[in-house]
């Protein structure tokens, strides 16, 4: 992993609002922690060590979806299944800009159907449905940053 990629990752984490991110690859382990004083610290173990770096100031507010609040989720039927993001990255509803979305509200999906793609460190990860059912709500806008465990879709399994 090159220093530019690590710096980009630190900037991405700082902008995402996440407080800590750990990443392990073959022989590299990276942990990035942010705190309220607008500084990030990256610790890289083998093969290189990165000193403390100052990220760019946050321009965007923390990632939140105003349509998903405790009040709103309490109103949702309890039989709905929430599909959550398994990683942090950028959420894409389409395989490419000129292609149609993977799924739309009202589509019936089966287990293994690709619902979206999340890009993390220039890797595109297909997010597949773990359940069969009907897409009731898409909770994230296309090309939006998402956090780990952030709700993406609501599915009615009936």
N, C-alpha and C positions, 0 to 999 in steps of 0.2 A: 504494500500500500504506500503510495507516494504522499509526501507532505501536503501537496495541494488538495488531494482527496480528503485527508484528515482535516485540513482547514475548512474545506467545504462542509464536511460533516459537522464540525463544531458550529459553524454559522447556521446550518439547518436546525440543529438542536436548540440553539439559542432563540431562533425565530419561532420554533414550534411551541415554546413554553414548557417543554418537558423539563423536569428537574434532574433526571439522571437517565443515561442511556448506556448500555453495555453491548459490545459487539465482539464476537469471537470468530476468527477465521483460522485457517490452517495453523500458522505459527505466530499470529498476532492477536492480542487481546487489547481492546480499547474501551475505556470507561470515561464518559464525559459527564461531569456534574456541573450544574449551573446553580447560582444562588442569587439573592436579591440585589447584590451589589453590581449586577450586570457583568460579571466575569465568569468565564468558563475555564475549567481545568480538564485537560485531557491527559490520561495516563495510558501510555502504550507500552506493552511488555513484549520484548523480543520482536523484531530485530532492532527497532529504533526507539528512542525516548524523545518525546516532544515536550518542550517547556510550556509553562502556563501561557495561554494566548488570550488576548482580549477580543471578544466577538464584537461585531457591529451592533449598535443599539437596536433594540426591538422597534420595528416600524409598525407592525401589525399588532392588534391586541391578541391575547391568548386565544387559541383555537377553541371556539365554542359554537354550538349550533343552537341559536335562540329558540328554534322550534322544538328542541328536546330539552325540556325542563322537568323538574320533579312533578310539577302540576300537570304537564301534558302527558307524561308517561303514566301517571296515575289514572288518566282518563282512557288510555289505550286498553283494549280488551286483554285480559290476562292470558289468553291462549296464544298470543302472538310470540313468535320466537325472534330474538334479536341476533342478527349476524354482526359480530364485532371485528374490528381490525386486528389481525394478529401481529402487525408490525407498524412502526411509524414510517411515513413516507407521503407520497403524493397520490391521491385517489383519482383514477381515471375510469369513467363509465364506458369508454369506447376503446377498441383495440388500436385505433389510429384516428386522427381527426376527420378523415373522409369516410369512415365506416359508421354504421349504426351502433347504438348503445347495446351492450351485452343483454341487459334486461330493462324493462319499463314497469311502472306500476300496473298491476293487473296481470302480468305474465305469470304463467304457471311454470315452476321450475322443479327439477328433480335433483336428487342427491348427485353431486359431482358437476352440476351446471356452473359454468364460469359466470360470476356475478359482476366482477370488476377486476381491475388491475391496480396494484399499488407499486409505485416505483420507489425503491430505496437504494441509494448509492448506485444509480444507473443500472440497476437490475429490476426487471419487470416481473412481478409476482402475481400469478393468477389467483384470485380468491374464489374458491368454489363453495357452493352451497353444501352444507352438511345435512340438510333436511329437504324434503319434498314439500311443496306448497305453493301458495300464491303470494307474489310480491305485493305488500300492502302499502309500504312507504319506503322511499329512498331518502335517507337522512343526511346525505352529504352531497354538496355540489361538485360537478366535474372539475378536475384540476385543483381541488382543495387539498391542503395539507391535512393529514390525519394522524392521530396519536395512537399508541398501543391501547387496545381494548376499547376504542371509541366505537359506539354503535354506528353501523353503516346502513343496514336494511332491517325492515320488519317483515316477517313472513308468517302467513296464516297457514298452519299445517293441515287444516281440515279440508 
